[in-house]
């Protein structure tokens, strides 16, 4: 029995055999639609045959530039089914970054939403050395005569011409590569990682555990997080494995669209900025989400202001924490028996999920005290933690030293095993020999009713090495009255030592976000007065 391979093919076979009747609701360009798992697998079989005709073989990479659509899910299934490497590319990156990633990944075919082809298609064609580009959705407008065509095939035509009888599931070993992802480039060039079938199988199984998200056939799962963001945090495969209904929000959903979809969902996951929009829409309309049993917030710290708003709107919001290098889930902020998830405990990212090993170490490499106060870097290892970046990445040696993945995240851990993110090592402010957490300052600032968003960065100081500076976006309804720097100083003085307080507050119309919804501090540091 030990020789039976743990592959995603087992996940897909189970979904096909046991849950063919289960529904997939999806938002298309012409309205809301419904299909079954069986319908989706039938089209995926056609696509698998088409991939073979395009020359894709086991071990080849298949790139996608797409939102959370039915077509994107079909590509997920088809790429895995032929033994190819699924490679969802972040379509919010620049054209230069996208073409660089496609080149580094060695993609053999690119599927792209028609809406991005006008800008990205010619660059992809130029960088792809003749690899075929397939347009998803309605055919895009013709390219100008002085530009190469943006695509080679239209998705529906490609499927119609394929013969599904020509396709059969291959036999795969569990060490075979199944998917690829690149980081969102918050602190440097995007880093590439590759996930094995075994890693993704185990990660999928873990998402259905009662100790994590407990996804089951009773759920209706809405992956708001884009499918290019670490495979939508593994949710498509977990929903298929469990036989849960899937709800796909389509292209560029706004807060109003998400609220209507959430009315049908029992489980959803998104980054804080999306939940802010959703909660704002709920407050504006008075709508409620009575079916929602669990709402996951990840990608950045869940601040007390957002948590308070979620409680007021009866949204069961919890922390989860992960990263590209971890497939991605690492921590879940659910209560353990006897734990009171009230107050400060709810602001912690949670406990390490079953299956992973971890260590929290100080600057000398020693384990920190489990007192909830002493900071250290979080180190990880386990069956779905990668052990290197793709290629000859110069960051490999430091990131994976000693057989551990060094996350670069500064955390504390308490006696019960709950971990709280203090800051990124690249972002934490070192002032006069003391550490200042930018995340804690940002969360505190966003508890003020007049603050919509806040970012804190370290700026050079001749005396102290670094000092904090806050960039603040006022809420629209507060823009005329205007929350002041003095008010914010007083707010912080009640919570932190005086030396933590920012020396300067700058009120700005907006704060830049990365392609996955995190505050883009690398961008902020390029502003005048931002570094």
TORDREN-960586 format. One record per atom (N, C-alpha, C, CB): z, y, x; residue in one letter. Coordinates in steps of 0.02 Angstrom, whole numbers, plus 50000, padded with zeros to 5 digits. Each point is the difference from the previous one (the first is absolute). Last residue first. Glycine has a CB too. Layout:
BEGIN
ZYXA...
This chain:
BEGIN
501225286050575X500204995750056X500245004350058X499174991249965X500065017849824X500184993349979X500204995350056X499245001649906X499915022250094X500714999549986X500224993149978X499975011749970X497564991649998X500375005150039X500744999849980X498975007450007X499744969749964X500035006649969X500335005050048X500054994849885X499734981450153X499445004050026X500005007049970X499334989650015X502234993349919X500155002250069X499445004150031X500724990050013X499044999749773X500445005849996X500155002750070X500514995449895X498244984550085X499615005949980X500445006250001X499264992749929X501794987050110X499555001250056X499575006249986X499994987750027X501425004049805X500345004350049X499585001350061X501094995549959X498574996849783X499614999750061X500305004850052X498954997049935X502024988249844X499965006750028X499674999650069X501035003749936X498284977349891X500595002050039X499915007350023X500194988050037X498164998049836X500505003749962X500635001950037X499564994249906X498334994750172X500404995349959X500605003549968X499634990650075X498815020750070X499564996449954X500384995049957X499085001550081X502315019550008X499544995350032X499594996549946X500784998350098X500195026749866X500194993049996X499494995850037X500585002049890X500335025950105X499484994950007X500304993049997X499315007950068X501585014249804X500154996350061X499494994450006X501245002849994X498795023049874X499974992749997X500174997150068X499135000649910X501145022850041X499734997949935X499954992449994X499365010649996X502605001650151X499284998950005X499744997649933X500104997150123X502145014550023X499774997949934X499244999850001X501025005049943X501004992550251X499355003149985X499774997249933X499715001350123X502675001450039X499684997249941X499345003649989X501134997049948X500764998750271X499485003849966X499754996149940X499675005650108X502074986550034X500035007050020X499515004349961X500364996350114X500864980249800X499405002950029X500105007450018X499314992049934X502764990350063X499635004549956X499385002950034X501075002849941X500674982550157X499424996749969X499555005049964X500684989549988X501435016350114X499454999850049X499394996349973X500855000450091X501185001649780X499645006350004X499414999650049X501055006149972X499744971949896X500295004550050X499565006250009X500524990150059X499304998949702X499874998150069X500375004650048X498884995849967X501195005849787X499884992850012X499964998050073X499405000149893X500875022550006X500484996049963X499964992650019X499945008149907X498515007950176X500655000950033X500554996049966X499645011550035X498124989949876X500074995350057X500685000550032X498785000950019X500715013949805X499954993249975X500134995050056X499195003749912X500625019050142X500654998549969X500014992949973X500135012149970X497854995850119X500504999450053X500674998149971X499385008550069X498924996449782X499904993450030X500494998950058X498795000449967X501195020649923X500224994849954X499954993150032X499645007049904X499485011050217X500735000349998X500294994649954X499955012450023X497714990949990X500264996550058X500764999950000X498975003350065X499854998949696X500035003650063X500264995650056X500175010649937X498414987249812X500584997750037X499985003250069X500044989149935X498655020049848X500004998650071X500674997950029X499085007950007X499685001149778X500695001550018X500124998750074X500374997249884X497524997450037X500105007249992X500715002050020X499145000249908X500144976850097X499655003950051X500115007549993X499164991050003X501594988549869X500505003950038X499665005050047X500794990349992X498044993549873X500385004049952X500525004450033X499834991049918X498844994050215X499585005249968X500405004449953X499034992450009X502214996850201X499724997449938X499615005549966X500964991849986X499265009350280X500385001349938X499664996649941X500395011150047X499624982250220X499555001749944X500445001049939X499024993450049X501455007350235X500214998749931X499465002249951X501215001450033X499594992550242X499445002549961X500124997949928X499184999550099X502505003350133X499834997149935X499405003749970X501204996849982X500004997350275X499675005149960X499774996749935X499635006650103X502204987650122X499624998549939X499715006349967X500744990149984X499645005850288X500385002249941X499584998649938X500595009150068X499644983750219X499655000349937X500475002849946X499254990250033X501325012750199X499444995250006X499575000149937X500694992850076X501145022649976X500224993849967X499484994450006X500665007049922X499035015650177X500714998250010X500164993049977X500285012049987X497534997149987X500165000450071X500724997750014X499185009450012X499214981849789X500545004950010X500194999950074X500444998549880X497464992049931X500315000750067X500545005450001X498934996250051X500604989849725X499625005050038X500375001250066X499555005549893X500314974549895X500345003150056X499545004950035X500704989850013X499255003849717X499774997850066X500415003550053X498824998049956X501024996549756X500395002850056X499724997150065X501045001349928X498275002749790X499894996450063X500385003650054X498854995949963X500935002449743X500255003150062X499844995550059X500925005749936X498585000149775X499904995750058X500255003750062X498994994249946X501425014449833X499564994549983X499934995050057X499395007749922X502605010949997X499604997450056X499584994149975X500875003850084X500845008849789X499435004350013X499534997550054X500705009249964X501394980149966X499524999949944X499395004450011X500964997849927X500464988750264X500025006749969X499485000249944X500405005450108X499814976050037X500464999749943X500055006849965X500644990850057X498095005150145X499634998549938X500474998649941X499084995550069X501765009050152X499645005949976X499664998749933X499825003450119X501244978549990X500495004849974X499655006249973X500854995850082X497844987850024X500264997449937X500505004949969X499844988450042X499315016850172X499485000549949X500264997749932X499124998250088X502294999150099X499935007049983X499485000949944X500315003350117X499964975249971X500605002049961X499965007349979X500684991450062X497615000450077X499964997049934X500605002049957X499364990350048X500495015850182X499575004249958X499974997249929X499325003150101X502684994450085X499524996349960X499595004749956X500774990150000X500535012350248X499975002949933X499464996449961X500415011350042X501204985050201X499434998449957X500085003449932X499854989050059X501105019150195X500174996849937X499364998749960X501135005649998X498955006250215X500274993350012X500194996349937X500395004250107X498625017849888X500625000450038X500324993350012X500165011249954X498004985449889X500235007050010X500675000050036X499385003649896X498434980950012X500514999350051X500215007150020X499544988850042X499184998449735X500085006150041X500594999050048X499535007249907X498604975349969X500705002050003X500085005750050X500364988349970X497535000049991X500155006049959X500725002450007X499144996149921X499884984050185X499565005550019X500175006549964X499114991750021X502024988149930X500195002150068X499585005950023X500364988350026X500135008449715X499564997150050X500225002550068X499034999449918X502854999049895X499415003950018X499534995750041X500675010749998X501234981349868X500245006650022X499405004550016X501054994850046X499374982649788X499565003450047X500285006950016X499004993649956X502384983949965X499785006749979X499595003150055X501005001449927X500014972749979X499705004150053X499795006749970X499604989750062X502234988849880X499545005049973X499795004850056X500534999149885X501114982150127X499314998850020X499495004949971X500314988350010X502195010749978X499684995749950X499274998650017X500785004649915X500575010150218X500304993350004X499674995149951X501075005350036X497395015250043X500714999449981X500234992850001X499905010449930X498145005650205X500114994049959X500744999449986X498994994350050X498925025150032X500694997650003X500044993749957X500485011850018X497335000350123X500344998149939X500744999150013X498964994449957X498415014150145X500725000450012X500364998849934X499845008050097X497604984449995X500415003049947X500744999750020X499154996649913X498984993650209X500015007250010X500385003649946X498914999150056X500634976249985X499715003749945X499935007550014X500484991649925X499444985250219X500415006050003X499705005149951X500354997850123X499544974349900X499625006049984X500485005949997X499124993349936X501214983950219X500185003749939X499495005549988X501234997550017X498854988150180X499894995749942X500205003149934X500174990650075X499875020350148X500554995249990X499924995649939X500715008050056X497815013549936X500394997850058X500544995149980X499775010950056X498375002049824X500184993049989X500394997050059X498984998949928X500265024450063X500144998649929X500254992949989X499125008249970X500195000050248X500635003049978X500184997849929X499775009850074X498184982350019X500564998050043X500675002749975X499214999750096X498685006349794X500254993249988X500634998450040X498834996649978X499705023750018X500675000249969X500314993149992X499655010449941X498084994650141X500515001350051X500715000349972X499145006350063X498704979049851X500365006149981X500565001250051X499734998349877X498214985950102X500425001650057X500385006649987X499204994050078X500014990249714X499695002350062X500505001350055X499115005049931X502004995049833X499334997550017X499765003050066X499754998749878X502884998250085X499465003849969X499334997350023X500745010349993X501574974649987X499615004450043X499525004049957X500104991950097X501434992249811X500275000050068X499595004050049X500464988949976X500225010749738X499494998850050X500325000450070X499105004849923X502074987149846X500015005850046X499484998650054X501255002649976X499414981949848X499485004749980X500065006750038X499984994549887X501504986750159X499354996849988X499465004749973X500624989749980X501395019950180X499974995449943X499304997849986X501015005449953X500655015850168X499574994450016X500034995249941X500195001250126X500685026149960X499844994749953X499614994350033X499985008649909X501735015850126X499544995250030X499914994149952X500365003450117X500635024049882X499914993649965X499474995850036X500345005449890X501385014250214X499314998449982X499974993149967X499565007150095X502635009449886X499644996150050X499304998549975X501084995050040X501525019049895X499274999149997X499744995650056X499925011149945X502504990849910X499735000150067X499254998749999X501114996050045X500225003949752X499995006650031X499645000150067X501065002549942X499514978249911X499655004749957X499945006950029X500394993549906X500554985850193X500475004449967X499675005149954X500744998550099X498834981650078X499794999749930X500495004249958X499474988450016X499825014550255X500514997949952X499725000249929X500915004350077X497374991550125X500445005349976X500514997149952X499075008550014X499634979650203X500065000249927X500485005549979X499764987549994X498885015050239X500554996349970X500005000649924X500665001850104X497875009350065X499794993349981X500554995849969X499195000750089X500775023149982X500124995550057X499814992849984X500915007550037X498985010349801X499545001850054X500084995650062X500015011649958X500734977349810X500075006850026X499525001050059X501215000349962X498454982349820X500235000850069X500035007450021X499524988850026X500204990649770X500045007450004X500345001650066X500055001549872X498494976450013X500525002350044X499975007650000X499944989650073X499034986249784X500025007150018X500575001450048X499505003049888X498794977149966X500565001250045X499985007350021X500004987950041X498964998449729X499925004250058X500655000450040X499145006749940X500624981049852X499454997850043X499925003950063X499464996349899X501625013849869X500054993350028X499384998250042X500714996649903X499915029350080X499804994749954X500064993150033X499225008149942X502315014250107X499414996650027X499844994049956X500275003850118X500965017549772X500144994650047X499354996750023X501124998149945X499125028649975X500164993449974X500144995050055X499305002649903X500325022750085X499374996449990X500124992849978X499485007350086X502195013449850X499834995950058X499384995949985X501214999550033X499885014649808X499555003750043X499824996150063X500485010649955X501094981749881X499334999849971X499495003750043X500514999249887X501825001150167X499714993550014X499294999449973X501144995149997X500265024349964X499664999950064X499674993350014X500815008350041X499854994149710X500095005150051X499594998850062X501135001849956X499204976549911X500095006849974X500065004750059X500574995749895X499244978550074X499455004350022X500045006849966X499274989950019X502444989550049X499935005349950X499465004850025X501234999049964X499374973550082X499845006650027X499905005049943X499464994750101X500994981449871X500595003850019X499875006950027X500514989350022X497504993949990X500604998749959X500605003850027X499554988749971X498205022950086X500254993350012X500614998949957X499555000050118X498335018049841X500714998450009X500124992750016X500285009249922X497485004550156X500284997249938X500734998250012X498864995549966X499195014950179X500625003249979X500254997649933X499665009850065X498784980150153X500005001149928X500685002749979X499144990849982X499155005250258X500645001449967X499905001049925X500435005250106X497704987850031X500564998550044X500675000649964X499325004150097X497724994249862X500685000849974X500534997650049X499554998749886X497835002950116X500425004650037X500764999449986X499035007449999X499664984750129X499604997149945X500095002549928X500044990650071X500775016150165X500424995149966X499704997549935X500995005450052X498125012250095X500134994550046X500394994349967X499995008250093X499555012549791X499394996250012X500134993850041X499355010649993X502714997949870X499555003150048X499404995450010X500965005950058X501445000049770X499574995550037X499555003850047X500044991949906X502025008949882X499805002850064X499564994850035X501065007150009X500075001449732X499784994550042X499705003150063X499774992249900X501915016549876X499705000350066X499704993250019X500815008950033X499464998649705X500384997650058X499605001350064X500574991349929X499585015349782X499705001050066X500454997550055X499395009949955X500224990149773X500424996050045X499734999950072X500344992949902X499575025549887X499544996250042X500424996250052X499055008549983X501605008349837X500104992849990X499484995850036X500495002649890X499925021950119X499414997749963X500034992449986X499345009250052X502375001750073X499955003949939X499434997749956X500495009750061X499804980650152X500544997949955X499955003749934X500734997650099X497795008850071X499834993449974X500524997549951X499394997450106X501025022750010X499485000949950X499804993449968X499585010050063X501924989350116X500325003149942X499505000949944X500825005950075X498374986650131X500394994849968X500345002649937X500184994550111X498685020750025X499524995649966X500374994549963X499135002450087X502165011950045X499715003749945X499524995749960X500125010550066X500874981050134X500465000149943X499725003849940X500934999350080X497344988550091X500525005250003X500435000049938X499255006750071X499234975150072X500125001949931X500595004949999X499554988949956X498645005550254X500684999549973X500025002649928X500475001350116X497244988049967X500425005550026X500674999549964X499005007550024X499454975149949X499565004450038X500365005950031X499094996549927X501574990849832X499954998450071X499545004950035X500214988149976X501035003649774X499815006050036X500014998350075X500475007749909X499434978549835X500135000050071X499745006450032X499944987550002X500945002549747X499535004750030X500185000650074X499835006449890X500704976549881X500125001750070X499445004550025X500614989150019X499565004049752X500634997250023X500165001950071X499824990549922X498655019049855X500044999950073X500694997450022X499185009650007X500074994949763X499854993350025X500134999450075X499144998849910X501125022149961X500514995049983X499874993050028X500185006549897X499225019750145X499694993850023X500474994149987X499355006350090X500105020849806X500464995450033X499634993550016X501005005249940X498475023449995X499854992949996X500544996050037X498775002549993X500935022249984X500534996649964X499894992549993X500195010449940X498495007950176X499774997149937X500564996949958X498924997950056X501485012650161X499575004649962X499844997449931X499525004050107X501684982550047X500425005649978X499595004849956X500704999050104X498174983149997X500464997549950X500435005649971X500024988950058X498575016250121X499614999049939X500454997249944X498974997950069X501985004750144X499845006649973X499614999449935X499995004750115X500464975850006X500615002549967X499895007049970X500694993250080X497544997450045X500124996149940X500615002649962X499494989950056X500005019750154X499505001949950X500134996349934X499165002250091X502184991750091X500165007049981X499525002349945X500445002450117X499164976949984X500544999749950X500225006949978X500384989250050X498025009450121X499714997749936X500544999749946X499134993450063X501535012050156X499615005549972X499684998049934X499785004250115X501464979250013X500405005149965X499595005549968X500894997650080X497934978649944X500355004250048X500365005649963X499154997250091X500374978349793X499645005950023X500435003850051X499385000949889X500454976549916X500205002150067X499575005850023X500384988350028X500514995149739X499535004550031X500265002250068X499605003949888X500814978949873X500135001050071X499465004750027X500554988650012X499455005949761X500704998250011X500205001250073X499924991549908X498065020149918X500214996450061X500744998249997X499125006050064X499505007549777X499884992949992X500294995850057X498965002949940X501185020950054X500274998149935X499914992549988X499765011549957X499314999850233X500694997750009X500324997949934X500095007550099X497755002549903X499984993150026X500704997150007X498935002750060X500865019849874X499724995849947X499954992750023X499355009849957X501375006150200X500514999249948X499734995649944X500485011350027X498054994850147X500494995050021X500534998949947X499795003250119X498575013749849X499704993349995X500514994650018X498885004950028X501795017549997X499924998349929X499714993049991X499845012249975X500394996750246X500644998549970X499934997949927X500525008050078X497314987650063X500495005550003X500634998049962X499075008550008X498884976750130X500395001349940X500485005850009X499914987949971X498015001650163X500355006450001X500405001449935X499105004250075X499474974649901X499885005050051X500415006449987X498844995350016X502044980649887X499345003050010X500005005450052X499754997349885X502094987150027X499945006949974X499345003450014X501195000650015X499754973349930X499695003650056X499825007149977X499554989250049X502104988449887X499755006249972X499745004150059X500824999849900X499884972550040X499865005450047X499735006149962X499774991750092X501874985249851X499455004449979X499935005650052X500204997349877X500834979450203X500185006249965X499365003749978X501075000850067X499344977750064X499695000149934X500195006049959X499994987850004X500595005750231X500504999349947X499694999449931X500795006450071X497824996850122X500434994250015X500474998649941X499945002650124X498765017249870X499594994049989X500414993750008X499005006250040X502055014150011X499884999649928X499584993849984X500075012549991X500314992450236X500624997949968X499904999249924X500665005850090X497555002850040X500094992950012X500644997449966X499395001250109X500175022249876X499474996049967X500094992550009X499235009650017X502345005750093X500074998949928X499434996249968X500645010449999X499894998150239X499984992949983X500004998549926X500584998150105X499315024049995X500674997250012X500044992749979X500495011449984X497435000050019X500415002049942X500694996950003X498955001149932X499624996850256X499844995449946X500415001449937X499704991450086X500485023850097X500304993550016X499914995249940X500845005650078X498075014549867X500635001250034X500374993450009X500085011749951X497834991049930X499885000750071X500655001050040X498875004849974X501084993949787X499874993350028X499825000450074X499634996249888X501975022449988X499304998150008X499924993150034X499725012150006X502344994649833X499855000750071X499294997650012X501234998550032X499654997849759X499765006950007X499835001450073X500715003749902X499544973649950X500025002450070X499705007050004X499914988150043X501214996449756X499575005850012X500075002250072X500115003649879X500454973549951X500085003350065X499485005550009X500454989450048X500944994949764X499375003750002X500055004750060X499804999349872X501644976350067X499895007050020X499305002449986X500854998450088X500144979049887X500225004349945X499835007450014X500914991849974X498754990250184X499475000049949X500195004249939X499674988650039X501455018650193X499914993649966X499445000649948X501214997150019X500315015750202X499395000249960X499874993149971X499525009250073X502395001550068X500034995149945X499395000249954X501245001050004X499555011550205X499735003349941X499954995449940X499375007450075X502244986050112X499585005750016X499765003349935X499634994450109X501754986049896X500355004650045X499575005950021X500674990450040X498554991349823X500495003849961X500385005050044X500114990349922X497355001750140X500704997950004X500455004449957X499784995750116X497805006349932X500204997149935X500734997850000X498824996349984X500115012850211X500005005249948X500204997449932X499115005850064X500644979350125X500615004050003X500015005449946X500054997950123X498024988749907X500544996249970X500645004049998X499474989450040X498715020150072X499874999649928X500564996349964X498775000150024X501285000550210X500165006749973X499895000049924X499675005450109X499704975250007X500735000749998X500225006749972X500074992350097X497615004049932X500264995149952X500765001049993X499084991750029X499835020750136X499895002849934X500234995249945X499035006450045X501134986650182X500415006049990X499935002749929X499885002850121X498744979249944X500694997949994X500465006049986X499774990450078X497955013549969X500104997149933X500724998049990X498824996050000X500855023450176X499764993149992X500094997849927X500294997450120X499315028249983X500484995549969X499694993149992X500545009749940X499155013850225X499674994749964X500534995149974X498955001350070X500785026750016X500364993650001X499614995049959X501125005850014X498635020850115X499754994549961X500434993850006X498875004650013X501445023950005X500124993650034X499784994449954X500975004850066X498375023249959X500184994349959X500064993650042X499425005449903X501105017750219X499414996749973X500214993949958X499315003950098X502655012549911X499504998750051X499394996749968X500904998950087X501095006649788X500245002150066X499504998850055X501144997749961X498444997449805X500485005649994X500225002550068X500384995349891X497884987250015X499925004850055X500475006049993X498814996550009X500944982349856X499755006349973X499995005650051X500424996549891X499224976150159X500525004749980X499695006649978X500804994650080X497914982049892X500125005050051X500525004949974X498824998950046X500354973649902X500195006749978X500095004550060X500554995349897X498504978250004X500085004850055X500195006849970X499154993850072X500734977149866X499935007149982X500155004350060X500324997549881X499554978350134X499865000949929X499865007249982X500714990249977X499264990750248X500125006849976X499785000749928X499845004450116X501084972149987X499395003949995X500155007049975X499344989649978X502224991650046X500005005250052X499385004449998X500684992450070X499664988649783X500455005549982X500035005550053X500654991949935X497124993250015X500664998850031X500435006149987X499504992450089X498384998149755X500255004950047X500664997850030X499425009049936X498184982949919X500664997950022X500235004850054X499764987749972X498525019749825X500054996750065X500704997350012X499125007750045X499484996149716X500565002250040X500014996350067X500655002449896X497035002149981X500564995449994X500565002550045X499234990249975X498165018049910X500625001450035X500514994449988X499785012349990X498004990549910X499894999050072X500645000850040X498855004149986X500934999549776X499994992850015X499924998750074X499524997949887X500375024250014X500684997650015X500034992650016X500435008849926X497655010350109X500064993549967X500694997150016X498754998050008X500115028849980X500334994650037X500044993749958X500675008550064X498475013649867X499514996150039X500314994050035X499375010550016X501945005349857X499524997049954X499504995450037X500125010049926X501495003150196X500304994349965X499484996449956X501105005950001X498225013750107X500144994950051X500294993849966X500205008850088X499485010349782X499364996750015X500094994450050X499405010849976X502465002649973X499824995749943X499344996550011X500635007749925X500115007750246X500444994349991X499784995349943X500925007250042X497375006850110X500465002049947X500374993849977X499245009549963X499624996450289X500024996049939X500455003449949X499794989450065X499755021250144X499464995050000X499954996349934X500144998950122X500765027749952X500194993149987X499384995549999X501005003949934X498945019950114X500724999050005X500214992849990X500155011549960X497494998850150X500304998049937X500744998450009X498894995549961X500125022050211X499884992949984X500324998349934X499964997250122X499145027649924X500584995950014X499824992749985X500785009649973X497775009449985X500145000250072X500634996150018X499435011150004X499804991249769X499474996650038X500144999950075X499195003549912X502834996349909X499475004750020X499514996550047X500795009749988X500474974449844X500165004050058X499445005050013X500684990650049X499974999549703X499594998750060X500205004750056X499054996149928X502804997349891X499385003850003X499634998550065X500505009049928X501104971649985X500055007150019X499325003450001X501034997350067X499714981449773X499655001750062X500065007450016X499194990749978X502804997449888X499325002349987X499645001850065X500365004349888X501554979550165X499955004849946X499285002149989X501155003950024X499364988150217X500374998049941X499945005349946X500804993450071X497634999250156X500285005349958X500344997049939X499125007950039X500344982950223X499924998549929X500365005449960X499924987550024X498965007950239X500485003949960X499854998749927X500115009050090X499334977750165X499845002149932X500575003749966X499244990349993X500215010350276X500354995749952X499865002449929X500914997550086X498265012450130X499584996249954X500374995549952X499165000550086X501965013450080X499494996250035X499614995449952X500705000450103X501145016449855X500064992949986X499464995750031X500535003349898X499795021650099X500484996850045X499984992449995X500715010149991X497895003949872X499865001850070X500454996250048X499655011349961X500664986149806X499364997150020X499865001450073X499565001349883X502325008750022X500104992950007X499364996650023X500875000349910X499015022450042X500404998950061X500114992650012X500565011149983X498334995549817X499585001050059X500374998950066X499345008149934X501964989949859X499474995150010X499575001050061X500004999049880X501795016050032X500164995150051X499434995350017X501165000749961X498755017349871X500305002950060X500054994950057X500645007749927X498464985749865X499625005950018X500265003050065X499775002249880X501334979150015X499414998450041X499625006250023X499924989349939X502075008349913X500125001850069X499374999150043X501194996849985X498884998149777X500255006750008X500125002250071X500504998549892X498844979150039X499455004750000X500235007250013X499394992549922X501964986650177X499925003449936X499455005250005X501224998149973X498744980550190X500275006849994X499885002749930X499805002050121X500104975650070X499965001649929X500335006749990X500014987749966X498874998550257X500465005149974X499855001049926X500065005850113X499614974750105X499745003149940X500515004949974X499304989749972X501094999650233X499324997449991X499655002749938X500364989750058X501705019350128X499834998049931X499264998049995X500905007749957X500754998650234X499424995750002X499784997649931X500354996450113X501505018949969X500134993849963X499414995250005X500735006449922X499145015450175X500524996150035X500124993349966X500535010750037X497975004449858X499734997750063X500504995650038X499295010350006X501405000249797X499514994849984X499704997150063X499755005849892X501725012450132X500364994049979X499514994449985X500915007149954X498195014050098X500334997150059X500354993549982X500155011550049X498915001049778X499474996750039X500294997050064X499165008049954X502325004349910X499764994049965X499474996450041X500235005649891X500615015050187X500514994850006X499754993549967X500915008750001X497725010349979X500034997850070X500504994450009X499685011450036X500144999149754X499414995850013X500014997450071X499355006549916X503024998949980X499395003750013X499434995250013X500665009550047X501304982249793X499945002150069X499355003950009X500674990150039X499964998949759X500225007050005X500015002450072X500694998349898X498794979150026X499435004549989X500215007350001X499464991149934X501424985250180X500275005849967X499455005349991X501154997750048X498434975449964X500035005950043X500245005949958X499064995650073X501034975649922X499995006249961X500115006050045X500424993849899X498854980350143X500185006150038X499945006249956X499604994550106X500454976049913X500005005649954X500235006350037X500224992349901X498594985250196X500595004250007X499935006049954X500174996350121X498734978049839X499915006350036X500665003850004X498805000649961X500654977949925X500334999850065X499905006250042X499874988049996X499425007349773X499524997750049X500314999650070X499085004949931X502245002549883X499714993549981X499504997450050X500175003349883X500855018650134X500464994650018X499694993249988X500975007549973X497795010949957X500065000150073X500464994450024X499805012450000X499954991049766X499414997150031X500064999750076X499325004349904X502415005949963X499964992849988X499424996950039X500505001849887X499795021950124X500594996650027X499914992449996X500735009949967X497705003049922X499874999550072X500584996850036X499275010249993X500984994149780X499514994650010X499824999250073X499545002349886X501855015750051X500364993649995X499524994250011X500825005249920X498235016050069X500384999350062X500394993450000X500095012650010X498744993549795X499544998050054X500384998950066X499085006449943X502105002149871X499844992949991X499554997650057X500125001149875X501395019650189X499524998449948X499904992549994X499435011050019X501865009150121X500264994049968X499584998349938X501175002650042X497665010250165X500625001149964X500224993549967X499725012249981X498694990250251X500024999849927X500705001249974X499054992150002X499445000550210X500205007049993X500035001249925X499475003850111X500464973150066X499955003349935X500235007250006X500194989149941X498864988450227X500345006449989X499905002449928X499855002950120X500164973150031X499665003149943X500395006349982X499554988849957X500174992850269X500385005049962X499565003249947X500725002250099X499274971950024X499685006649998X500425004749956X498854994850017X501704982050008X500205004050057X499675006750005X500204989550057X498554991649807X500725000150013X500175003750065X500114989249939X497655019149958X500254993350015X500755000450011X498894996750051X498775018049849X500725000050014X500244992850008X500165010949935X497564997550006X500144997750068X500745000050018X498905004250030X499895000549756X499995005850045X500184998150072X500295007349902X499804976549926X499295002050008X499935006150045X499764995349886X502404997550058X499694995050044X499275001850012X500784991149957X500395022049890X500245001350068X499684995050049X501095004549954X498504992549816X499625005750027X500225001650071X499885004649884X501304978749999X499324997750017X499585005650030X500074991549907X502035014350013X500074995850058X499334997350023X501154996849962X498945015349838X500045004350058X500084996050064X500505009049928X499544979449869X499335002950011X500005004350064X499764999849875X502294992250054X499594994550027X499295002350014X500714991849938X500765023149955X500164999450071X499614994350033X501145004649977X498704998549790X499625005250036X500144999750075X500035007349897X501204978049969X499294998449993X499565005050037X500254994849890X502085008950096X499834994950049X499274998149996X501174995749995X499655019449845X500015003150066X499814994950054X500885008149961X499374984549816X499425004450006X499955002850071X500105003049878X501814984450072X499414995850005X499375004250007X500574991249931X501495019750030X499954997450068X499374995950009X501264999950009X498465017249798X500494994850017X499954998350075X499944995449882X499585029149987X499684993750014X500554994950015X498945005750046X500625021549849X500434994250010X499564994050017X500885004549921X499085025450074X499704993449989X500514994550013X498865004650031X500735024749931X500454994450015X499684993449980X501005007549985X497395013550083X500564998849956X500424994050021X499355004949909X498675003550205X499825001249930X500574998249952X498814997950030X501354999650210X499735006749992X499855001649927X499514999150115X502434983249924X499325000750027X499755007149988X499774987849979X502674997550029X499705006449979X499335000750036X501145005349980X500314971649946X499765004450053X499675006149971X499854990250075X501714985049887X499795006349969X499785004750055X500814998449902X499484973950070X499965005550048X499765006149960X499764992350101X501444982249824X499585006049994X500055004550061X500144999449877X500064972250077X500395006250008X499535006050004X500924993750059X498444982449927X500035003849937X500325006950009X500054989249939X499814994350238X499345002649985X499985004349938X499544990050053X502274997850086X500055006349964X499325003149984X501105001850056X499344976850064X500565000649954X499975006249954X500664994150085X497625000150085X500144994049960X500515001349945X499744993250099X499655024350057X499404997849963X500174994349952X499285003550097X502405004650051X499835005149950X499424997749956X500415008950078X500174977350104X500534999949949X499835005049944X500854996750086X497775003350102X499894993949960X500524999649944X499524994150100X500695023350057X499445001149955X499874993949956X499515007950083X502184990850083X500185005149952X499455000849948X500685006050087X498884980250095X500484996849955X500215004849945X500404992750094X498265015550079X499604995949955X500454996349950X499134998650090X501755014450090X499905003649937X499554996149952X500155010750061X501324975750120X499465004950000X499965003449932X499374993150084X501994987750075X500215005549955X499465005450003X501244997550017X498544974650035X499975007050022X500225004949947X499074996850075X501724977349987X499635003649948X499995007550017X500334991349913X500824991150211X499345002050024X499615003949948X500004989950072X502214999949899X500045005950043X499325002550022X501114996150038X499254983649834X500005006149959X500005006450043X500614993649911X
